[in-house]
Amino acid sequence: MIGRQPALDDVEGTPSEDSSKPARAEIKRDLIRALLLAFGVTCAYVLSIFTIGRYYTPISQFDELAQAFLQGHLNIENPSTTHDLTGSGGKWYVPFPPLPALMLLPAVALLGVEHIYTTAFECAIGGANVALAYLIVRALSRRGLSQATQLHAVLLALMVGFGTVHWYMSIQGSVWFLGQVCALMFALLAVWLAVEFRATTWAGVALAIAMLGRPTMVLMAPLLIALCVIASRGTGTTDRSVVLRRVAAALAPAAVSVGLLAAYNYARFGDPTDFGYFDQNVDFVLRTVLDKYGQFDLHYVPHNLWSMFLAGPVWEPATGTMHPHVDGMSILLTTPALVFLVFAFRKTTLNVGAWISVALLMVPLLLYYNTGWVQFGYRFMLDAMPCLLVLLATYVNKDTSKWFWALVGCGVLMNAWGVAWYFPPDLN
C-alpha cells in the first residue's frame, strides 16, 4: 500500500540484540558490496562520458588552487580563466571553499597539476557517494531504524547515483559542481559513522570536513543531534548530561571548521566573513542582480521556490523540441520518487531531526541570489541528500508501493536525458 509505514520500534535506540551489536562479518560483507558498487558506478559514470563524446577539459580551478597551496600561497598565479574567480589586490582567488583542492593535494604533489583530470577524480567521488548511500541504508536496517532490505539499499543507492542530479554533476569535474559532490561524500560519511558505529564524535569530524566544501552543511546538525540521542539510547544511557556531552563532542568539530574558514577568508580578503562572492567575476546578469539585492535577500525567494518545485521543461517552437529550463527544474521532476516523502512524516527522533535539517538547509537556498545558474534540474538539492535518503529509508519496506520504484526508474530516465542534454557532442 502506498502510505503504509514500516512498523519500526517506537522507542528508537532500543533495537534488537543483533542490531545493537551488528555482526562484524555482516558489516564486512556490506563493505565489500559497497566497494563493488562504488567501482561499478564509477565505471558507469566514465562510460556515460564516452557515450556522449565529452572529452574536453573542464574548468576546475581547484587543481590550480591545490598547486598554489603547495607553492605556499592562496591565490592562483596565471589562472587558465578568471571567470568565477575573485580579484583582490591584483591577485586572483577561488571564492569557493577549498575542500576539493585539499583533497587533490596528494595527486597534484605526486603527478603535477598538468596531469590532473578532475573529471576522473569527481567520477570516483561520485561512486563513493553511492556506496556510502548503500551503507547508510544497511546500517539503518541493522539498528532497527528502517525495514529496508539489502535489495532496497542497493536500489536507493542507485537512485542517488542515477535518479538525481548527482549523475550529471559527478561526470563534470568543473569548479561549480566539484565542491558539492566532495562535500556530499563527507556528509554521507558522517551519517554512516553515527548510525553504524555510534561514532558520533567522528561523525562530527566528517560533517566538519564537509563544511570546508559547503559551509551550509552545518545545518545538518539537527540530524546529527538526533543520531547522538539514538546512539545514547542504544547504549542504555538515559543520563541527560551524558547525552549532552555526546552532542557537544559531535558539534565541536564544526566550530573548528568555522574558525578555519574564517582564518582562510581573513588571509585572502582581510575579513573573516568574506568568501569573495560579492566581488566574484560572474556573468553580467548575475552581477546586476547581486549589485541590486546582495547575495542573500527575500527578493529571491519566489523565484527560488519556482525553480526548486515548480519549474518544468521548455518547449522550443523553432525546433519542435523540449529541453530543460536552464535556470533550474523541479526536484519532483528530476527525482519524482521524492513525492513519497509525504509518507515519511513520523514523530520519531530520527525523522524529526532529518526534517528539521532539510528545512534549515532550505533557508539559505531560498534566499540565495541564483538557483545554480546554467544547470539541469536543481543542483543545490544535493546538499539535503543525506537527510532525504534517511527519510526515504524509513519509508521503504517489503510492502512499499510499486509506484515508488516506478518513479525511481522514471527519475533515472529523466536524469539520463539531463546528461545527454547538458553535454551535447557539438560542445566538444
C-alpha positions in Angstrom: 0.0 0.0 0.0 1.2 3.5 -0.8 1.0 5.0 2.6 2.0 2.1 4.7 4.8 2.8 7.1 7.3 0.2 8.4 6.4 -1.0 11.9 9.6 0.3 13.4 10.2 0.2 17.2 8.6 3.3 18.6 11.4 3.5 21.1 14.4 4.3 18.9 17.8 3.3 20.3 16.5 0.0 21.7 16.9 -2.2 18.7 17.3 -6.0 18.9 20.5 -7.5 20.2 21.6 -8.4 16.7 21.2 -4.8 15.6 22.7 -3.2 18.7 25.8 -5.3 18.2 25.9 -5.8 14.4 28.0 -8.8 13.3 31.4 -7.8 12.1 31.1 -10.4 9.3 27.9 -8.8 8.0 29.4 -5.3 8.1 32.5 -6.7 6.2 30.2 -8.2 3.6 28.4 -4.9 3.2 31.7 -3.1 2.9 32.8 -5.4 0.1 29.4 -4.9 -1.7 29.9 -1.1 -1.2 33.3 -1.2 -2.8 32.0 -3.2 -5.8 29.1 -0.7 -6.1 31.5 2.2 -6.0 33.6 0.6 -8.7 30.6 -0.2 -10.9 29.1 3.3 -10.6 32.4 5.0 -11.3 32.8 2.8 -14.4 29.2 3.7 -15.4 29.9 7.4 -15.0 33.0 7.1 -17.1 31.1 5.1 -19.7 28.4 7.8 -19.8 31.2 10.4 -20.6 32.4 8.4 -23.5 28.9 7.6 -24.7 28.1 11.3 -25.1 31.5 12.0 -26.5 32.6 14.5 -23.9 36.4 14.8 -23.9 37.0 18.5 -23.2 39.0 19.7 -20.2 36.7 21.1 -17.5 37.1 24.5 -15.8 38.2 23.2 -12.5 40.4 25.8 -10.7 40.6 23.5 -7.7 43.6 21.7 -9.2 45.3 25.1 -9.7 44.4 26.0 -6.2 46.0 22.8 -4.9 49.1 23.7 -6.8 49.0 27.2 -5.2 48.7 25.7 -1.7 51.8 23.5 -2.4 53.7 26.6 -3.5 52.8 28.4 -0.3 50.2 30.9 -1.4 46.4 31.2 -1.5 45.9 32.9 -4.9 46.1 31.3 -8.3 49.0 32.7 -10.4 48.3 32.9 -14.1 44.9 31.2 -13.9 43.6 29.4 -17.0 40.5 31.6 -16.8 39.4 34.4 -14.5 35.7 33.5 -14.8 34.1 33.0 -11.3 37.4 34.0 -9.7 37.6 36.9 -7.3 40.1 39.7 -7.9 41.7 41.4 -4.8 44.9 43.3 -4.5 45.9 42.4 -8.0 45.6 38.7 -7.3 43.0 36.1 -8.3 41.4 33.8 -5.7 39.0 30.9 -5.9 36.0 32.1 -3.8 34.6 28.6 -3.3 35.6 26.8 0.0 38.8 24.8 -0.5 37.8 21.2 0.2 38.3 19.8 -3.3 41.7 21.5 -3.5 42.7 19.9 -0.2 41.6 16.5 -1.4 43.6 17.0 -4.6 46.8 18.0 -2.8 48.5 14.5 -2.8 47.7 13.9 -6.5 48.9 17.3 -7.6 52.1 16.9 -5.5 52.8 13.5 -6.9 51.8 13.9 -10.6 51.8 17.7 -11.2 48.8 19.8 -11.9 49.2 19.3 -15.7 48.4 15.6 -15.3 45.3 16.0 -13.1 42.0 15.4 -14.8 39.4 16.5 -12.3 36.5 14.7 -14.2 38.0 11.3 -13.4 38.5 12.4 -9.8 34.9 13.5 -9.5 33.6 10.3 -11.0 35.4 8.3 -8.3 34.0 10.6 -5.6 30.5 10.1 -7.1 31.0 6.3 -7.0 32.0 6.6 -3.3 28.8 8.6 -2.6 26.6 5.9 -4.0 28.5 3.3 -1.9 28.0 5.4 1.2 24.3 5.7 0.5 24.1 1.9 0.4 26.0 1.6 3.7 23.7 4.1 5.4 20.5 2.3 4.5 22.0 -1.1 5.6 23.1 0.5 8.9 19.7 1.9 9.5 18.2 -1.5 9.0 20.7 -3.2 11.3 19.9 -0.6 14.0 16.2 -1.2 13.7 15.6 2.2 12.3 14.5 1.0 8.8 12.9 -2.1 7.4 14.7 -1.7 4.0 16.1 -4.9 2.7 19.5 -5.3 1.1 17.9 -5.0 -2.3 16.1 -1.8 -1.2 19.5 -0.5 0.0 21.0 -1.1 -3.5 18.0 0.5 -5.2 18.0 3.6 -3.0 21.8 3.9 -3.5 21.3 3.7 -7.3 18.6 6.2 -7.1 21.1 8.6 -5.5 23.6 7.8 -8.2 21.4 7.9 -11.3 18.0 9.1 -10.3 19.1 12.6 -9.1 21.2 15.5 -10.4 24.1 13.7 -8.8 24.7 11.8 -12.1 25.4 14.7 -14.4 27.2 16.7 -11.6 29.6 13.8 -11.0 30.8 13.5 -14.5 32.0 17.1 -14.9 35.0 17.9 -12.8 34.0 21.6 -13.0 34.5 24.0 -10.2 30.8 24.7 -9.8 30.0 21.1 -9.1 33.1 19.5 -7.6 32.7 21.2 -4.2 29.2 19.9 -3.8 30.0 16.3 -4.7 33.0 16.3 -2.4 31.1 17.8 0.5 28.3 15.3 0.0 30.8 12.4 0.4 31.8 13.6 3.9 28.2 14.4 4.9 27.2 10.9 3.9 30.2 9.5 5.8 29.1 11.4 8.9 25.6 9.8 8.8 27.1 6.3 8.3 29.6 6.6 11.1 26.9 7.8 13.5 24.4 5.1 12.6 26.6 2.1 12.1 29.2 2.5 14.8 27.6 5.2 17.0 30.8 7.1 16.5 29.1 10.4 16.8 32.3 12.4 17.5 33.9 11.0 14.3 30.7 11.8 12.5 31.0 15.4 13.7 34.6 15.4 12.3 33.3 14.2 8.9 30.5 16.8 8.9 33.0 19.5 9.8 35.1 18.4 6.8 32.0 18.6 4.6 31.7 22.2 5.8 35.0 23.0 4.2 33.3 22.4 0.8 29.8 23.6 1.7 29.6 25.6 4.9 25.8 25.3 4.9 26.3 21.6 5.7 26.4 22.8 9.4 22.6 22.9 9.1 22.6 19.1 9.1 23.3 19.5 12.9 19.7 18.5 13.9 20.1 15.2 12.2 23.5 14.7 13.9 21.9 15.6 17.2 19.1 13.1 16.6 21.7 10.4 15.9 23.5 11.3 19.1 20.3 10.8 21.1 19.6 7.5 19.3 23.2 6.3 19.9 22.9 7.1 23.6 19.7 5.2 23.9 21.3 2.3 22.1 24.0 2.0 24.7 21.5 2.1 27.5 22.3 5.7 28.5 19.5 7.8 30.0 21.5 10.4 31.8 20.8 13.7 30.1 24.2 15.1 30.9 25.9 12.1 29.2 23.8 12.7 26.1 24.6 16.4 26.1 28.3 15.6 26.3 27.9 13.3 23.3 26.1 16.1 21.4 28.7 18.7 22.4 31.6 16.4 21.2 29.8 15.8 17.9 29.3 19.5 17.2 32.6 20.8 18.4 34.5 20.0 15.2 32.0 22.3 13.3 33.3 25.2 15.4 36.9 24.3 14.3 35.8 24.4 10.6 34.1 27.8 11.2 37.4 29.0 12.6 39.5 27.6 9.7 37.2 29.1 7.1 37.2 32.5 8.9 41.0 32.4 9.0 41.1 31.4 5.3 38.9 34.4 4.4 40.8 36.8 6.6 44.1 35.8 4.9 42.6 36.3 1.5 40.3 39.4 1.9 41.0 40.8 5.3 37.5 39.9 6.5 36.7 36.5 8.2 33.1 36.6 6.9 34.0 37.4 3.3 34.3 34.4 0.9 34.8 36.8 -2.1 31.4 36.0 -3.7 30.2 39.6 -3.9 33.3 40.6 -5.9 33.3 37.4 -7.9 33.8 37.7 -11.7 30.4 36.4 -12.7 28.1 36.8 -15.7 26.6 40.3 -16.3 23.1 39.1 -15.5 24.1 37.7 -12.1 26.3 40.8 -11.4 23.3 43.1 -12.0 21.1 41.1 -9.5 23.9 40.8 -7.0 24.7 44.5 -7.0 21.0 45.4 -6.6 19.9 43.0 -3.9 23.0 41.4 -2.4 23.9 37.8 -2.0 21.0 36.9 0.2 17.6 38.6 0.2 13.9 37.8 0.5 13.5 39.2 -3.1 14.9 35.9 -4.4 12.5 33.6 -2.5 9.7 33.4 -5.1 12.0 32.6 -8.0 14.0 30.1 -6.0 10.8 28.3 -4.9 9.7 28.2 -8.5 13.0 26.7 -9.6 13.0 24.2 -6.8 9.5 22.9 -7.0 7.5 24.2 -10.0 9.8 24.8 -13.0 9.3 22.4 -15.9 10.9 21.8 -19.2 10.6 24.4 -22.1 9.1 23.8 -25.5 11.1 25.3 -28.3 8.7 26.0 -31.2 11.5 26.8 -33.7 13.0 23.3 -33.4 9.9 21.4 -32.2 11.9 20.1 -29.2 11.6 20.0 -25.5 14.5 20.9 -23.3 15.1 21.5 -19.6 14.9 25.0 -18.2 18.5 26.2 -17.8 17.7 28.1 -14.6 16.5 25.0 -12.8 13.8 22.4 -12.9 11.6 21.0 -10.2 13.2 18.3 -8.0 9.9 16.4 -8.3 10.5 16.1 -12.0 14.2 15.1 -11.8 13.7 12.8 -8.8 9.9 12.1 -8.8 10.2 9.4 -6.1 10.6 12.3 -3.6 6.8 12.7 -3.6 6.7 9.7 -1.3 8.4 11.8 1.4 4.9 12.7 2.4 4.7 9.3 4.0 7.9 9.9 5.9 6.3 12.3 8.4 6.8 10.2 11.6 7.2 11.5 15.1 10.5 9.7 15.8 13.7 11.2 16.8 15.4 10.3 13.6 12.7 11.6 11.3 12.2 14.8 13.2 16.0 15.5 13.1 16.1 14.8 9.4 13.1 17.0 8.6 14.5 19.9 10.7 17.8 19.7 8.8 16.0 19.7 5.5 14.0 22.8 6.5 17.2 24.6 7.7 19.1 23.7 4.5 16.3 25.2 2.5 16.7 28.7 4.2 20.0 29.8 2.5 18.9 28.2 -0.8 15.7 30.2 -0.9 17.5 33.4 0.0 20.4 33.0 -2.4 20.9 35.2 -5.4 20.9 32.4 -8.0 19.5 29.0 -8.4 22.7 27.3 -9.6 22.9 29.2 -12.9 23.0 27.1 -16.1 22.1 23.6 -14.9 19.9 20.5 -15.3 17.4 20.3 -12.5 18.1 22.0 -9.2 21.6 21.1 -8.3 21.5 22.6 -4.8 19.2 19.8 -3.7 22.3 17.7 -3.3 23.0 19.4 0.0 20.0 17.8 1.6 20.5 14.3 0.0 21.8 12.6 3.2 18.7 13.8 5.1 16.3 12.8 2.2 18.0 9.4 1.9 17.4 8.8 5.7 13.8 9.7 5.3 13.2 7.5 2.3 14.9 4.6 4.1 12.4 4.9 7.0 9.6 4.7 4.5 10.8 1.8 2.4 9.8 -1.8 3.4 8.6 -5.0 1.8 5.2 -3.6 1.3 6.3 -0.4 -0.4 4.2 0.5 -3.4 5.4 -0.5 -6.8 4.7 3.1 -7.8 7.6 4.3 -5.7 10.0 2.0 -7.5 8.4 3.0 -10.8 9.1 6.7 -10.0 12.7 5.8 -9.1 13.1 4.4 -12.6 11.4 7.4 -14.1 14.0 9.6 -12.3 16.8 7.5 -13.8 15.4 8.1 -17.3 14.9 11.8 -16.6 18.5 12.2 -15.5 19.8 10.3 -18.5 18.0 12.9 -20.6 19.7 15.6 -18.5 23.1 14.1 -19.0 22.6 13.9 -22.8 21.2 17.5 -22.9 23.9 19.0 -20.7 26.8 17.5 -22.6 25.8 17.5 -26.3 28.7 16.4 -28.6 28.7 19.6 -30.5 30.1 21.4 -27.4 33.3 19.4 -27.5 
